[in-house]
């Protein structure tokens, strides 16, 4: 586990304060005036009043808000996760701007795919929808038994997905929720109607705490950044600060991302999370190997919000637990309220910071 001496120090300080208060008698309630000796020669105190300590900021999930994005009205709503293509041909994305949270994971041939988490708002259409990967099971596990949509999976993976704690709303089961967009080339023409998808998952888990905390104002520290990017041999992603809008413009595969509703995708918070990747034992028909993205454990990350960047640590003890992010003093790293992007980057890679 990553040591957090600041927490231990805080505990020692708090303990010392309690000890001193006990020695001094503390506040024992009203005291009879007859029990307090008076001295007419006593002079009034001339000592300066001590300043009050600065209160620690309060981070958490706003009442009634989504535990994934902090957006109002997102509490208690069912959760849908959709696998989405992330190549240039997939642009413009449909419905992605409505996601609370977007994970970016590496797949075969150093390409990347998106796992978009929808709860607060369901758009009219989502896509292009692509196939599932073995890493998706661990990525979505903290969300509970959610509706999980994809265009399919290799035959070797299907029985593993069937045993996972998800509700299958893939094209193989919720077939009437999918259609091919004639204006898009195959295989990035597979689109889904999320309302119909959710008809196949009436018991889908509702949004629950996954370890993220939020704040309107950023924490102290951080360094100013203009942009941060991650490059794989066959893909890349960037986050460029937009001062006027107060968020980051998402760039995908060398160009500004696009939405079918107009404008680019935007992130209130972006996380570049360094992870271990190993050979999963799965692959495609052309010999490409599927990496296993290890999201259980601990490591380092960069968190971007409000035009600044913080170096943090992350920790996820087991499959059921969410990932928590900590500042250097051991306190939680709060996210800005809005859509969050979490890039799961192989720890052998280095992000570019400008």
C-alpha positions as CSV (number, residue, x, y, z in Angstrom):
1,X,0.0,0.0,0.0
2,X,1.2,3.6,-0.6
3,X,2.1,5.2,2.7
4,X,0.4,8.4,3.6
5,X,2.4,9.9,6.5
6,X,0.3,13.0,6.5
7,X,-2.7,11.0,7.8
8,X,-0.6,9.6,10.6
9,X,0.7,13.0,11.5
10,X,-2.8,14.4,11.5
11,X,-3.9,11.7,13.9
12,X,-1.0,12.4,16.2
13,X,-1.8,16.1,16.2
14,X,-5.4,15.4,16.9
15,X,-4.4,13.0,19.7
16,X,-2.1,15.6,21.3
17,X,-4.8,18.2,21.1
18,X,-7.2,15.9,23.0
19,X,-4.6,15.1,25.6
20,X,-3.8,18.8,26.2
21,X,-7.5,19.6,26.5
22,X,-7.9,16.8,29.0
23,X,-5.0,18.1,31.1
24,X,-6.4,21.6,31.0
25,X,-9.8,20.5,32.2
26,X,-11.6,21.4,29.0
27,X,-15.1,23.0,29.1
28,X,-16.8,21.5,32.1
29,X,-20.0,23.5,31.8
30,X,-21.1,26.5,34.0
31,X,-18.9,27.3,37.0
32,X,-20.3,28.8,40.3
33,X,-18.9,32.3,40.9
34,X,-18.3,31.4,44.5
35,X,-15.8,28.8,43.4
36,X,-13.7,31.2,41.4
37,X,-11.4,33.4,43.5
38,X,-11.2,37.0,42.5
39,X,-8.3,39.4,42.9
40,X,-8.8,43.1,42.7
41,X,-5.1,43.6,41.8
42,X,-5.4,41.3,38.7
43,X,-4.8,43.2,35.5
44,X,-6.7,42.5,32.3
45,X,-5.0,40.3,29.7
46,X,-3.2,42.2,27.0
47,X,-2.4,39.2,24.9
48,X,-3.6,39.3,21.2
49,X,-6.4,36.9,20.3
50,X,-5.2,33.8,18.5
51,X,-6.4,33.4,14.9
52,X,-8.9,30.6,14.3
53,X,-7.6,27.7,12.3
54,X,-8.5,27.6,8.6
55,X,-11.2,25.0,8.2
56,X,-10.4,22.0,5.9
57,X,-12.3,22.0,2.6
58,X,-15.2,19.6,2.5
59,X,-15.3,17.2,-0.4
60,X,-18.0,14.7,-1.3
61,X,-20.9,14.0,-3.5
62,X,-23.4,16.9,-3.6
63,X,-26.9,15.9,-2.4
64,X,-29.0,14.5,-5.2
65,X,-26.0,14.5,-7.6
66,X,-24.5,11.7,-9.6
67,X,-21.6,9.9,-7.8
68,X,-19.9,9.6,-11.2
69,X,-19.9,13.3,-12.3
70,X,-21.4,15.3,-9.4
71,X,-24.1,16.5,-11.8
72,X,-27.4,17.4,-10.2
73,X,-30.3,15.0,-10.5
74,X,-28.1,12.0,-11.1
75,X,-28.6,10.2,-7.8
76,X,-30.5,6.9,-7.8
77,X,-30.8,6.5,-11.6
78,X,-30.0,3.2,-13.4
79,X,-26.6,2.8,-15.0
80,X,-25.8,1.9,-18.6
81,X,-22.3,1.3,-19.8
82,X,-21.7,1.2,-23.6
83,X,-18.5,0.2,-25.5
84,X,-17.8,2.9,-28.1
85,X,-15.3,2.9,-31.0
86,X,-12.4,5.4,-30.9
87,X,-11.0,5.7,-34.3
88,X,-11.1,8.6,-36.7
89,X,-13.8,6.8,-38.7
90,X,-16.0,6.8,-35.6
91,X,-16.3,10.6,-35.5
92,X,-18.6,12.2,-34.9
93,X,-19.7,10.3,-31.8
94,X,-23.4,10.1,-31.0
95,X,-24.5,10.6,-27.5
96,X,-21.1,10.6,-25.9
97,X,-21.5,14.1,-24.6
98,X,-24.3,12.9,-22.3
99,X,-22.1,10.4,-20.4
100,X,-21.2,11.0,-16.8
101,X,-17.9,9.2,-17.0
102,X,-15.7,7.9,-19.9
103,X,-13.0,5.3,-19.5
104,X,-10.3,5.0,-22.2
105,X,-8.7,1.6,-22.5
106,X,-6.1,0.1,-24.9
107,X,-7.0,-2.9,-27.0
108,X,-5.3,-4.8,-29.9
109,X,-2.7,-3.1,-32.1
110,X,-2.4,-0.2,-29.7
111,X,-5.8,1.1,-30.6
112,X,-8.1,2.4,-27.9
113,X,-11.8,2.0,-27.1
114,X,-14.2,3.9,-24.8
115,X,-16.4,2.6,-22.1
116,X,-19.0,5.3,-21.5
117,X,-21.1,5.4,-18.3
118,X,-24.6,6.9,-18.7
119,X,-26.9,7.5,-15.8
120,X,-27.9,11.1,-15.2
121,X,-29.0,11.6,-18.8
122,X,-29.8,9.1,-21.6
123,X,-29.3,10.5,-25.1
124,X,-31.5,9.5,-28.0
125,X,-28.8,7.4,-29.7
126,X,-25.3,6.2,-28.7
127,X,-22.6,5.0,-31.0
128,X,-20.8,3.7,-32.9
129,X,-21.0,0.7,-30.5
130,X,-18.2,-1.8,-30.6
131,X,-17.2,-5.1,-29.0
132,X,-16.4,-6.0,-25.4
133,X,-13.0,-6.8,-23.9
134,X,-11.9,-8.8,-20.9
135,X,-10.7,-5.7,-19.0
136,X,-14.3,-4.3,-19.1
137,X,-15.3,-6.7,-16.4
138,X,-13.0,-5.2,-13.8
139,X,-13.5,-1.6,-15.0
140,X,-17.3,-1.7,-14.5
141,X,-17.4,-3.9,-11.4
142,X,-17.5,-1.0,-8.9
143,X,-20.7,0.3,-10.6
144,X,-22.7,-2.7,-9.5
145,X,-24.8,-5.0,-11.7
146,X,-25.3,-2.4,-14.5
147,X,-26.6,-2.8,-18.0
148,X,-23.6,-3.4,-20.3
149,X,-23.9,-2.9,-24.0
150,X,-21.6,-3.8,-26.8
151,X,-21.8,-5.1,-30.4
152,X,-20.6,-8.6,-29.3
153,X,-17.4,-10.3,-28.3
154,X,-15.1,-13.1,-29.4
155,X,-16.5,-16.6,-28.7
156,X,-13.8,-17.4,-26.1
157,X,-14.9,-14.3,-24.0
158,X,-18.7,-14.9,-24.2
159,X,-18.9,-17.4,-21.3
160,X,-16.7,-15.2,-19.2
161,X,-19.0,-12.2,-19.7
162,X,-22.0,-14.5,-19.0
163,X,-20.6,-15.1,-15.5
164,X,-19.8,-11.5,-14.8
165,X,-21.9,-9.3,-12.6
166,X,-23.5,-7.4,-15.5
167,X,-26.8,-7.4,-17.3
168,X,-26.2,-8.2,-21.0
169,X,-27.8,-5.7,-23.3
170,X,-25.5,-6.5,-26.2
171,X,-26.6,-6.7,-29.8
172,X,-26.9,-10.5,-29.4
173,X,-29.7,-10.1,-26.8
174,X,-31.2,-6.6,-27.2
175,X,-31.1,-6.9,-31.0
176,X,-34.1,-4.6,-31.6
177,X,-32.3,-1.7,-29.9
178,X,-29.6,-1.6,-32.6
179,X,-29.5,-0.4,-36.2
180,X,-26.9,0.3,-38.8
181,X,-26.5,4.0,-39.8
182,X,-26.4,4.1,-43.6
183,X,-24.3,7.3,-43.4
184,X,-21.4,5.5,-41.7
185,X,-19.0,2.9,-43.0
186,X,-18.8,-0.6,-41.4
187,X,-17.9,-1.5,-38.8
188,X,-18.5,1.9,-37.2
189,X,-22.1,2.1,-38.3
190,X,-23.6,0.1,-35.3
191,X,-25.8,2.5,-33.3
192,X,-28.0,1.8,-30.3
193,X,-31.2,3.3,-28.7
194,X,-30.4,3.5,-25.0
195,X,-34.1,3.7,-23.9
196,X,-34.7,0.3,-25.6
197,X,-31.5,-1.1,-24.2
198,X,-32.7,-0.3,-20.7
199,X,-36.0,-2.2,-21.3
200,X,-33.8,-5.3,-21.2
201,X,-32.4,-4.3,-17.8
202,X,-35.3,-3.3,-15.5
203,X,-33.2,-4.3,-12.5
204,X,-30.0,-2.5,-13.5
205,X,-28.0,-1.1,-10.6
206,X,-28.6,2.5,-9.8
207,X,-25.7,5.0,-9.5
208,X,-23.7,4.3,-6.4
209,X,-20.6,5.7,-4.7
210,X,-17.4,4.6,-6.5
211,X,-14.9,6.6,-4.5
212,X,-15.0,9.9,-6.4
213,X,-15.5,13.2,-4.5
214,X,-16.3,16.6,-6.0
215,X,-15.9,20.3,-5.3
216,X,-16.8,23.6,-6.9
217,X,-13.3,25.0,-6.2
218,X,-10.0,23.2,-6.9
219,X,-7.8,22.1,-4.1
220,X,-4.6,24.1,-3.3
221,X,-1.5,23.6,-5.4
222,X,-1.4,22.1,-8.9
223,X,0.5,23.4,-11.8
224,X,-0.9,25.4,-14.7
225,X,-1.3,23.4,-17.9
226,X,-2.3,24.2,-21.5
227,X,-2.7,20.6,-22.6
228,X,-1.8,17.0,-21.7
229,X,-1.8,14.2,-24.2
230,X,-1.1,10.4,-24.3
231,X,0.1,8.7,-27.4
232,X,-0.1,5.0,-28.3
233,X,1.4,3.7,-31.6
234,X,-2.1,3.6,-33.2
235,X,-4.1,6.1,-31.1
236,X,-3.8,9.3,-29.1
237,X,-5.9,11.5,-26.8
238,X,-5.4,15.0,-25.6
239,X,-7.0,17.5,-23.2
240,X,-6.6,21.2,-24.0
241,X,-7.7,23.8,-21.5
242,X,-10.5,26.2,-22.7
243,X,-10.4,29.2,-20.4
244,X,-13.6,30.7,-21.8
245,X,-15.6,27.5,-21.3
246,X,-13.9,26.4,-18.1
247,X,-13.2,22.9,-19.2
248,X,-10.9,20.8,-21.4
249,X,-11.5,20.1,-25.1
250,X,-11.0,16.4,-25.8
251,X,-8.8,15.6,-28.8
252,X,-9.0,12.1,-30.3
253,X,-6.5,10.5,-32.8
254,X,-4.9,13.8,-33.8
255,X,-8.0,15.9,-34.2
256,X,-10.5,17.7,-32.1
257,X,-13.3,15.3,-31.1
258,X,-16.7,15.9,-32.6
259,X,-20.3,15.2,-31.5
260,X,-23.4,14.7,-33.7
261,X,-24.9,17.5,-31.7
262,X,-22.2,19.9,-32.7
263,X,-18.9,21.0,-31.0
264,X,-16.2,18.9,-29.4
265,X,-16.4,16.5,-26.4
266,X,-15.4,18.3,-23.2
267,X,-14.1,17.1,-19.9
268,X,-14.6,18.8,-16.5
269,X,-11.9,16.5,-15.1
270,X,-9.4,14.3,-16.9
271,X,-7.3,11.6,-15.2
272,X,-4.3,10.0,-16.7
273,X,-4.0,6.9,-14.6
274,X,-0.8,4.8,-14.9
275,X,-1.6,1.1,-14.8
276,X,0.1,-2.3,-15.3
277,X,-0.8,-4.0,-18.6
278,X,-0.2,-7.7,-19.2
279,X,-1.1,-10.3,-21.9
280,X,-4.7,-11.3,-21.3
281,X,-4.6,-14.5,-23.3
282,X,-7.2,-13.1,-25.7
283,X,-6.7,-11.6,-29.2
284,X,-8.2,-10.9,-32.5
285,X,-8.3,-13.1,-35.6
286,X,-5.4,-11.3,-37.2
287,X,-3.0,-12.0,-34.4
288,X,-3.4,-8.9,-32.4
289,X,-3.1,-9.4,-28.6
290,X,-5.6,-8.0,-26.1
291,X,-3.9,-6.4,-23.1
292,X,-5.3,-6.9,-19.7
293,X,-5.6,-3.5,-18.0
294,X,-5.0,-4.0,-14.3
295,X,-7.2,-1.5,-12.5
296,X,-7.0,-3.2,-9.1
297,X,-4.0,-2.2,-7.1
298,X,-2.3,1.2,-6.7
299,X,-0.2,3.6,-8.6
300,X,0.2,7.2,-9.7
301,X,-1.9,9.5,-11.9
302,X,-2.3,13.0,-13.2
303,X,-5.5,14.8,-12.5
304,X,-6.5,17.8,-14.6
305,X,-9.2,20.3,-13.7
306,X,-9.6,24.1,-13.8
307,X,-6.6,24.5,-16.1
308,X,-4.2,22.9,-13.6
309,X,-2.6,19.5,-13.0
310,X,-2.0,17.6,-9.8
311,X,0.3,14.5,-9.4
312,X,-1.7,12.1,-7.2
313,X,-1.8,8.4,-6.2
314,X,-4.6,6.0,-6.8
315,X,-5.8,3.0,-4.9
316,X,-8.3,0.2,-5.5
317,X,-8.0,-2.7,-3.0
318,X,-10.4,-5.2,-4.6
319,X,-12.8,-5.8,-7.5
320,X,-15.9,-4.5,-5.7
321,X,-14.3,-1.3,-4.5
322,X,-14.0,1.9,-6.4
323,X,-10.8,3.8,-7.2
324,X,-9.8,6.6,-4.9
325,X,-7.4,9.4,-5.7
326,X,-5.2,11.1,-3.2
327,X,-3.2,14.3,-3.1
328,X,0.4,14.3,-1.8
329,X,-0.8,15.1,1.8
330,X,-3.1,12.0,1.8
331,X,-6.3,14.0,1.4
332,X,-8.8,13.1,-1.3
333,X,-8.4,14.7,-4.8
334,X,-11.7,16.3,-5.6
335,X,-13.0,16.3,-9.2
336,X,-14.7,19.2,-10.9
337,X,-18.4,18.7,-11.5
338,X,-19.2,17.6,-15.0
339,X,-18.2,14.9,-17.4
340,X,-15.1,13.0,-16.2
341,X,-12.6,11.2,-18.5
342,X,-10.3,8.5,-17.1
343,X,-7.5,7.4,-19.4
344,X,-6.0,4.0,-18.4
345,X,-2.4,4.4,-19.6
346,X,0.2,1.6,-19.6
347,X,2.8,2.7,-17.1
348,X,5.6,2.3,-19.7
349,X,4.1,5.3,-21.5
350,X,4.8,8.9,-20.7
351,X,2.2,11.7,-21.1
352,X,3.2,14.9,-22.8
353,X,2.5,18.0,-20.7
354,X,2.5,21.6,-22.1
